[in-house]
């Protein structure tokens, strides 16, 4: 069984990978969905290959589709409730305005840090979660088969 610490270690291996909308290859470029799916695939977590191949994640625009995101997360991930119970290695779903549209991996708790493919940075980054980032978290999930 994979642990949250192993998820974080794998996710950190890909720091600096180039960001590209619709990117799905951890060796070349990823967006936030491709990053989360790619880390899961590298670890062999159940459903990661299907997550990456899911047609709902192919050809999507930059406008959020909350209904699609929630349905897909329910199919491939386990919810963490309440969101404040998230642990390193868990997946955070965030919003920039009103609707959720961005994925990150929680990498530390005290202080909180996150890993994600960030369009503004044009690469995969890890940074501290300030109040603005914490306020963007809508909910948290865990890869299936991963222990906290």
C-alpha positions in Angstrom: 0.0 0.0 0.0 1.2 3.5 -0.9 1.6 6.2 1.8 1.0 9.9 1.7 4.8 10.4 2.2 5.4 8.3 -1.0 2.9 10.5 -2.9 4.7 13.6 -1.8 8.2 12.2 -2.7 7.0 11.2 -6.2 5.3 14.5 -6.7 8.5 16.3 -5.8 10.4 14.3 -8.3 8.6 16.3 -11.0 9.2 19.8 -9.7 10.1 22.1 -12.6 8.3 20.1 -15.3 6.9 22.5 -17.9 3.2 23.5 -17.6 1.1 23.1 -20.7 -2.7 23.2 -21.0 -3.8 19.5 -21.6 -0.3 18.3 -20.8 -0.3 14.6 -19.7 3.3 13.5 -19.7 5.4 14.0 -16.5 8.6 13.9 -18.6 7.5 16.7 -21.0 4.6 18.9 -19.8 1.5 18.7 -17.6 -1.4 20.8 -16.5 -2.9 20.3 -13.0 -5.0 17.4 -14.0 -2.1 15.7 -15.9 0.1 16.3 -12.9 -2.2 14.7 -10.4 -3.0 11.8 -12.7 0.7 11.4 -13.7 1.8 11.2 -10.1 -0.9 8.6 -9.4 0.1 6.6 -12.5 3.8 6.6 -11.5 2.8 5.2 -8.1 0.4 2.6 -9.6 -2.6 3.9 -7.7 -5.9 2.4 -8.9 -7.7 4.5 -11.5 -4.8 6.8 -12.4 -4.5 5.5 -15.9 -8.3 5.9 -16.4 -8.1 9.4 -14.9 -5.5 10.4 -17.5 -7.5 8.8 -20.4 -10.9 10.1 -19.3 -12.5 12.0 -22.2 -14.0 14.5 -19.8 -10.5 15.7 -19.2 -9.6 15.9 -22.8 -10.5 19.0 -24.8 -11.9 21.0 -21.8 -11.6 24.7 -21.9 -10.2 27.0 -19.2 -13.7 27.8 -17.8 -14.5 25.5 -14.9 -17.1 22.8 -15.1 -17.8 22.0 -11.5 -20.3 19.2 -12.2 -17.8 17.3 -14.4 -15.0 17.8 -11.9 -17.0 16.5 -8.9 -18.3 13.5 -10.9 -14.8 12.5 -12.1 -13.3 12.9 -8.6 -16.0 10.7 -7.2 -15.1 8.0 -9.7 -11.4 8.0 -9.2 -10.6 9.4 -5.7 -11.8 9.0 -2.2 -13.2 12.1 -0.4 -11.4 13.4 2.7 -13.9 15.0 5.1 -13.7 17.5 6.5 -11.3 19.2 4.1 -9.3 20.2 7.2 -8.5 16.5 7.7 -6.3 16.4 4.6 -2.8 15.1 5.1 0.4 15.3 3.0 -0.2 13.3 -0.2 -3.9 14.2 -0.4 -5.3 16.0 -3.4 -6.8 19.5 -3.0 -9.5 20.8 -5.3 -9.3 24.6 -5.5 -11.1 27.5 -7.0 -9.8 30.8 -8.3 -13.1 32.5 -8.5 -16.4 30.8 -7.9 -16.1 27.3 -9.3 -13.5 24.7 -8.6 -11.0 24.3 -11.4 -7.5 23.5 -10.1 -5.8 20.5 -8.5 -2.8 20.4 -6.1 -1.1 17.9 -3.8 -0.8 18.8 -0.2 2.9 18.4 0.7 3.2 19.6 4.3 1.0 20.6 7.1 2.8 22.9 9.5 3.2 25.2 7.8 1.0 24.0 4.9 2.7 23.6 1.5 1.3 22.4 -1.9 2.7 21.0 -5.1 0.9 21.8 -8.4 1.3 22.6 -12.1 0.8 26.3 -12.1 0.0 28.2 -15.3 1.4 31.5 -14.0 4.7 29.9 -13.1 4.7 27.8 -16.4 5.9 24.8 -14.4 5.3 22.4 -11.5 6.0 24.3 -8.2 5.9 23.8 -4.5 5.1 26.7 -2.2 3.7 27.7 1.1 -0.1 28.0 1.3 -0.8 31.5 2.5 -4.3 32.7 3.5 -5.3 33.3 -0.1 -4.4 29.7 -1.2 -6.0 28.2 1.9 -9.2 30.1 1.2 -9.3 28.6 -2.4 -9.5 25.0 -1.2 -13.0 23.6 -1.9 -12.4 20.0 -0.8 -9.8 17.3 -0.5 -9.5 13.8 -1.9 -7.1 10.9 -1.5 -5.9 8.5 -4.2 -7.6 5.1 -3.8 -5.3 2.7 -2.0 -3.2 5.4 -0.4 -2.9 5.6 3.4 -2.6 8.9 5.2 
